[in-house]
Amino acid sequence: RDMLINTDPEPELGEGFLPLYNGKNIDDWIPRGGHCTFEAKGDVIVGTCVPGSPSTYLSTKKSDFTDFVFTAELKWEVDGNTGIMFRAASKENKGKETVFGPQAEMESFAKERFWSGGLYGQSAGGWLYPMWLDAHKDARDAMKKDGWNRLTIKAEGATVKTWLNGKPAAHWKTDEYKEGFFSLQIHSGKEGQVHFRNIKVKELK
């Protein structure tokens, strides 16, 4: 009952945005945390689960994003957990790199609860904003199993909001995560493949 509710329309996604993927290669990105694979294939980046690998985060080399509107489209080729890390950071422990921070979740259909668009604290406490209230029904119903799903994130100061296929999703406040990089996640597991396209950002300051 204490959760904030996002009732804002999705931000306009045209003017002022810069692409984060150049359509040719992933030279402006670096994989972190594991060895699941990412490939540039035309206008999409394809992420594939590698059995035995930890979750892997294809991360922007630029690591000082603060306030922004970010948007991307995702499509499952093989059902699996994925998401977009933002204002993320990494740390090393005993030779292993851990990516941590908030993640706009794109949850596998196999879970059958449709919490995509919610916020998860990756290596940072678990669910920050689950999509379980009646107020989130439109966003839960907006998920597409076989088509492209547009995930939009707006972070401005302490306020973070998300939209799934244009439907308002999360509304969260934080003073902890103020800047960092973006990452495309492929989760650890036995299988999973996700396509990412139209990955772009408009910085607000």
TAZIHU-V285955 format. One record per residue. N is the residue number from 1. RES is the residue in three letters. SS is DSSP state (h for helix, s for strand, l for the rest). BURIAL is # if it has 24 or more other C-alpha atoms within 12 Angstrom, else .. Layout:
n=N res=RES ss=SS burial=BURIAL
n=N res=RES ss=SS burial=BURIAL
This chain:
n=1 res=ARG ss=l burial=.
n=2 res=ASP ss=l burial=.
n=3 res=MET ss=l burial=.
n=4 res=LEU ss=l burial=.
n=5 res=ILE ss=l burial=#
n=6 res=ASN ss=l burial=#
n=7 res=THR ss=l burial=.
n=8 res=ASP ss=l burial=.
n=9 res=PRO ss=l burial=.
n=10 res=GLU ss=l burial=#
n=11 res=PRO ss=l burial=#
n=12 res=GLU ss=l burial=.
n=13 res=LEU ss=l burial=#
n=14 res=GLY ss=l burial=.
n=15 res=GLU ss=l burial=.
n=16 res=GLY ss=l burial=.
n=17 res=PHE ss=l burial=.
n=18 res=LEU ss=s burial=.
n=19 res=PRO ss=s burial=.
n=20 res=LEU ss=l burial=#
n=21 res=TYR ss=l burial=#
n=22 res=ASN ss=l burial=.
n=23 res=GLY ss=l burial=.
n=24 res=LYS ss=l burial=.
n=25 res=ASN ss=l burial=.
n=26 res=ILE ss=l burial=#
n=27 res=ASP ss=l burial=.
n=28 res=ASP ss=l burial=.
n=29 res=TRP ss=s burial=#
n=30 res=ILE ss=s burial=#
n=31 res=PRO ss=s burial=#
n=32 res=ARG ss=s burial=#
n=33 res=GLY ss=l burial=#
n=34 res=GLY ss=l burial=#
n=35 res=HIS ss=l burial=#
n=36 res=CYS ss=l burial=#
n=37 res=THR ss=s burial=#
n=38 res=PHE ss=s burial=#
n=39 res=GLU ss=s burial=#
n=40 res=ALA ss=s burial=#
n=41 res=LYS ss=s burial=.
n=42 res=GLY ss=l burial=.
n=43 res=ASP ss=l burial=.
n=44 res=VAL ss=s burial=#
n=45 res=ILE ss=s burial=#
n=46 res=VAL ss=s burial=#
n=47 res=GLY ss=s burial=#
n=48 res=THR ss=s burial=#
n=49 res=CYS ss=l burial=#
n=50 res=VAL ss=l burial=.
n=51 res=PRO ss=l burial=.
n=52 res=GLY ss=l burial=.
n=53 res=SER ss=l burial=.
n=54 res=PRO ss=l burial=#
n=55 res=SER ss=l burial=#
n=56 res=THR ss=s burial=#
n=57 res=TYR ss=s burial=#
n=58 res=LEU ss=s burial=#
n=59 res=SER ss=s burial=#
n=60 res=THR ss=s burial=#
n=61 res=LYS ss=l burial=.
n=62 res=LYS ss=l burial=.
n=63 res=SER ss=l burial=.
n=64 res=ASP ss=l burial=.
n=65 res=PHE ss=s burial=#
n=66 res=THR ss=l burial=#
n=67 res=ASP ss=l burial=#
n=68 res=PHE ss=s burial=#
n=69 res=VAL ss=s burial=#
n=70 res=PHE ss=s burial=#
n=71 res=THR ss=s burial=#
n=72 res=ALA ss=s burial=#
n=73 res=GLU ss=s burial=#
n=74 res=LEU ss=s burial=#
n=75 res=LYS ss=s burial=#
n=76 res=TRP ss=s burial=#
n=77 res=GLU ss=s burial=#
n=78 res=VAL ss=s burial=#
n=79 res=ASP ss=l burial=#
n=80 res=GLY ss=l burial=#
n=81 res=ASN ss=l burial=#
n=82 res=THR ss=s burial=#
n=83 res=GLY ss=s burial=#
n=84 res=ILE ss=s burial=#
n=85 res=MET ss=s burial=#
n=86 res=PHE ss=s burial=#
n=87 res=ARG ss=s burial=#
n=88 res=ALA ss=s burial=#
n=89 res=ALA ss=s burial=#
n=90 res=SER ss=s burial=#
n=91 res=LYS ss=s burial=.
n=92 res=GLU ss=s burial=.
n=93 res=ASN ss=s burial=.
n=94 res=LYS ss=l burial=.
n=95 res=GLY ss=l burial=.
n=96 res=LYS ss=s burial=.
n=97 res=GLU ss=s burial=.
n=98 res=THR ss=s burial=#
n=99 res=VAL ss=s burial=#
n=100 res=PHE ss=s burial=#
n=101 res=GLY ss=s burial=#
n=102 res=PRO ss=s burial=#
n=103 res=GLN ss=s burial=#
n=104 res=ALA ss=s burial=#
n=105 res=GLU ss=s burial=#
n=106 res=MET ss=s burial=#
n=107 res=GLU ss=l burial=#
n=108 res=SER ss=l burial=#
n=109 res=PHE ss=h burial=#
n=110 res=ALA ss=h burial=.
n=111 res=LYS ss=h burial=.
n=112 res=GLU ss=l burial=.
n=113 res=ARG ss=l burial=.
n=114 res=PHE ss=l burial=#
n=115 res=TRP ss=l burial=#
n=116 res=SER ss=l burial=#
n=117 res=GLY ss=l burial=#
n=118 res=GLY ss=l burial=#
n=119 res=LEU ss=s burial=#
n=120 res=TYR ss=s burial=#
n=121 res=GLY ss=s burial=#
n=122 res=GLN ss=s burial=#
n=123 res=SER ss=l burial=.
n=124 res=ALA ss=l burial=.
n=125 res=GLY ss=l burial=.
n=126 res=GLY ss=s burial=.
n=127 res=TRP ss=s burial=#
n=128 res=LEU ss=s burial=#
n=129 res=TYR ss=s burial=#
n=130 res=PRO ss=l burial=#
n=131 res=MET ss=l burial=#
n=132 res=TRP ss=l burial=#
n=133 res=LEU ss=l burial=.
n=134 res=ASP ss=h burial=.
n=135 res=ALA ss=h burial=.
n=136 res=HIS ss=h burial=#
n=137 res=LYS ss=h burial=#
n=138 res=ASP ss=h burial=#
n=139 res=ALA ss=h burial=#
n=140 res=ARG ss=h burial=#
n=141 res=ASP ss=h burial=#
n=142 res=ALA ss=l burial=#
n=143 res=MET ss=l burial=#
n=144 res=LYS ss=l burial=#
n=145 res=LYS ss=l burial=#
n=146 res=ASP ss=l burial=.
n=147 res=GLY ss=l burial=.
n=148 res=TRP ss=l burial=#
n=149 res=ASN ss=s burial=#
n=150 res=ARG ss=s burial=#
n=151 res=LEU ss=s burial=#
n=152 res=THR ss=s burial=#
n=153 res=ILE ss=s burial=#
n=154 res=LYS ss=s burial=#
n=155 res=ALA ss=s burial=#
n=156 res=GLU ss=s burial=#
n=157 res=GLY ss=l burial=.
n=158 res=ALA ss=l burial=.
n=159 res=THR ss=s burial=#
n=160 res=VAL ss=s burial=#
n=161 res=LYS ss=s burial=#
n=162 res=THR ss=s burial=#
n=163 res=TRP ss=s burial=#
n=164 res=LEU ss=s burial=#
n=165 res=ASN ss=l burial=#
n=166 res=GLY ss=l burial=#
n=167 res=LYS ss=s burial=#
n=168 res=PRO ss=s burial=#
n=169 res=ALA ss=s burial=#
n=170 res=ALA ss=s burial=#
n=171 res=HIS ss=s burial=#
n=172 res=TRP ss=s burial=#
n=173 res=LYS ss=s burial=#
n=174 res=THR ss=l burial=.
n=175 res=ASP ss=l burial=.
n=176 res=GLU ss=l burial=.
n=177 res=TYR ss=l burial=#
n=178 res=LYS ss=l burial=#
n=179 res=GLU ss=l burial=#
n=180 res=GLY ss=s burial=#
n=181 res=PHE ss=s burial=#
n=182 res=PHE ss=s burial=#
n=183 res=SER ss=s burial=#
n=184 res=LEU ss=s burial=#
n=185 res=GLN ss=s burial=#
n=186 res=ILE ss=s burial=#
n=187 res=HIS ss=l burial=#
n=188 res=SER ss=l burial=#
n=189 res=GLY ss=l burial=#
n=190 res=LYS ss=l burial=.
n=191 res=GLU ss=l burial=#
n=192 res=GLY ss=l burial=#
n=193 res=GLN ss=s burial=#
n=194 res=VAL ss=s burial=#
n=195 res=HIS ss=s burial=#
n=196 res=PHE ss=s burial=#
n=197 res=ARG ss=s burial=#
n=198 res=ASN ss=s burial=#
n=199 res=ILE ss=s burial=#
n=200 res=LYS ss=s burial=#
n=201 res=VAL ss=s burial=#
n=202 res=LYS ss=s burial=#
n=203 res=GLU ss=s burial=#
n=204 res=LEU ss=l burial=.
n=205 res=LYS ss=l burial=.
